[in-house]
Amino acid sequence: MAADDFTLETLVRANLSLKASLDPPPANDRERDGTLQRFEYTVELSWRLIRKQLLLLGRAEVSASPKPLIRAAATEGWIQDVEAWMAFIEARNLTSHSYKNDVAEAVFKVAKTFPPFVDRLMESIRAK
């Protein structure tokens, strides 16, 4: 992904795509796996957009890793539930390193709860 991909508009489209894959719920493993892919890139875009926004604000020390960025976003007031966001990062990491069905099912349960958190993040960033 290029730095230009980390825009609010790109995140809006990714989150809409994730929502669309959840409603109606996936009918089979292939559809579920497509939803997991959408979850992965929506998580990725979220923390990368956070990084970009922090850099635009001139924050002196901006991490290149998602977990410190989540904490920084909480400090900015963009994220209210740091633990939930850490769980999203962990779930995203699980999908990158495992292709087991039980892991996919567990991550899918987490992915279903993600879109409203992205909506709130985007609202917070827009308000800045």
DAMO-V931765 format. One record per helix or strand of 3 or more residues. SS is the DSSP state (helix for helix, strand for strand). FROM is the first residue (numbers start at 1). TO is the last residue. If there is no record, write none. Layout:
ss:SS from:FROM to:TO
ss:SS from:FROM to:TO
This chain:
ss:helix from:3 to:5
ss:helix from:8 to:22
ss:helix from:29 to:56
ss:helix from:66 to:76
ss:helix from:82 to:97
ss:helix from:101 to:111
ss:helix from:114 to:127
